[in-house]
Amino acid sequence: MDRVAVSGIIPLTLLLLVLLYPALAQPLFSPTQDPVAGSRVFGAKGCVKCHAVNGVGGKVGPDLGRIRRPRSFYDLATSMWNHLPRMADRMRQLGIPRPQLDARETGDLMAFLFTLDYFDPPGKAEAGRRLFSEKKCVVCHQIAGTGGVIGPNLDFLKEFGSPILVAAAMWNHGPAMAEAMRAKRIERPTFRESELIDLITYIKSASPTLVEGPLFVLPGRADEGRRLFVEKRCIECHSVAGQGARVGPDLVERGLGKSLTQFAAAMWNKAPRMMEAARARRIVLPQLQAGEMADIVAYLYSVQYFAEPGEARKGRELLTSQGCMGCHAVAGEGGRTAGDLSRAKGLDSPAAVISALWNHSFIMQDRSERRRVSWPEFRPEEMADLVSFLQGLDRSR
């Protein structure tokens, strides 16, 4: 499915309609990593009884939609593991059964949690109305019959209600807008992301345009965005996670944790320098349809999902330093009270490894409490190392 069409939108819906496509050599959102299915896992497994998402759900644990930080796959996996003893205690107190997760459910749930920061909460329409005048947008553009006629009427933006369409329009008309502003001696405005959110909210609230038909809210296809990033020659100036040119900044390093509107604001603010660099390199700035912009942003956002791959050697060292080898063996070496890790089956993906760790953790916690052993905690990079080691074990013995 390339886009999802819905006739009505509520905040929770915006959280669920997200990237569903692979992007990199390590699959991003494959059939086993579906954020929409992950939202159902979140409810069916009882997570919602303790955790809310942007105010919807339980109040026992933190609201997962309001924790503003980058969430790579291993950030999420580490948080779930480190939090488990406290979570298990609360589940016992509340009489909530301990959920088991298979590999598919784990991948889906991780994808859902990863995308919670993708959309922005609504802005303030009144603040947007002031910005429309203060930033001199009103000199050239009309909303609801008020404003200039040099540039296009912005009422059409309400039909889509997406910062992606705003970003595409601002990008495509950037050179013409720059010339018009110079002719009228208007200083080119910049926008903080919060200001752009307020401005979009004002446009949506003030425009008389009736919204008929579907609203397209799915951000885009990461795999298609990767292709467009090369085809549109973005890669000739920018790198992505170290791959590409160095004329401009690495867009993943700059874009870490950014939402749709933050991407749009950054593109507008940096446009003059981008246009100057393109002229110097004799690159014609490409036109981007809204769908193409959505795909490119989806690609840039998706690269953050998997961190740098872990190191198996370090993962093996962690098993010893964290005391895992006191119970577990690896190829016959180590403890005898728990299973030999080299004989574990089905660890063919990071999600499968995390699923196995999660399901085993409840047994491990009981043993840790009886033996008065501290619960081992990991950093995200350590979790990546551990997964790399467990996936690489020779199970042919």
Stockholm file with secondary structure:
# STOCKHOLM 1.0

chainA/1-397         MDRVAVSGIIPLTLLLLVLLYPALAQPLFSPTQDPVAGSRVFGAKGCVKCHAVNGVGGKVGPDLGRIRRPRSFYDLATSMWNHLPRMADRMRQLGIPRPQLDARETGDLMAFLFTLDYFDPPGKAEAGRRLFSEKKCVVCHQIAGTGGVIGPNLDFLKEFGSPILVAAAMWNHGPAMAEAMRAKRIERPTFRESELIDLITYIKSASPTLVEGPLFVLPGRADEGRRLFVEKRCIECHSVAGQGARVGPDLVERGLGKSLTQFAAAMWNKAPRMMEAARARRIVLPQLQAGEMADIVAYLYSVQYFAEPGEARKGRELLTSQGCMGCHAVAGEGGRTAGDLSRAKGLDSPAAVISALWNHSFIMQDRSERRRVSWPEFRPEEMADLVSFLQGLDRSR
#=GR chainA/1-397 SS CCCCEESCCCHHHHHHSCCCSCCSSSCSSCTTCCHHHHHHHHHHTTHHHHCEETTEECSSSCCGGGCCSCCCHHHHHHHHHHHHHHHHHHHHHHTCCCCCCCHHHHHHHHHHHHGGGSSCCCCCHHHHHHHHHHTTHHHHCEETTEECSSSCCGGGGGGTCCHHHHHHHHHHTHHHHHHHHHHTTCCCCCCCHHHHHHHHHHHHHHCCCCCCSCEECCCCCHHHHHHHHHHTTGGGTCEETTEECSSSCCHHHHHTTCCHHHHHHHHHHHHHHHHHHHHHTTCCCCCCCHHHHHHHHHHHHHTTSSCSCCCHHHHHHHHHHTTGGGTCEETTEECSSSCBGGGCCCCCSHHHHHHHHHHHHHHHHHHHHHHTCCCCCCCHHHHHHHHHHHHTCCCCC
#=GC SS_cons         CCCCEESCCCHHHHHHSCCCSCCSSSCSSCTTCCHHHHHHHHHHTTHHHHCEETTEECSSSCCGGGCCSCCCHHHHHHHHHHHHHHHHHHHHHHTCCCCCCCHHHHHHHHHHHHGGGSSCCCCCHHHHHHHHHHTTHHHHCEETTEECSSSCCGGGGGGTCCHHHHHHHHHHTHHHHHHHHHHTTCCCCCCCHHHHHHHHHHHHHHCCCCCCSCEECCCCCHHHHHHHHHHTTGGGTCEETTEECSSSCCHHHHHTTCCHHHHHHHHHHHHHHHHHHHHHTTCCCCCCCHHHHHHHHHHHHHTTSSCSCCCHHHHHHHHHHTTGGGTCEETTEECSSSCBGGGCCCCCSHHHHHHHHHHHHHHHHHHHHHHTCCCCCCCHHHHHHHHHHHHTCCCCC
//
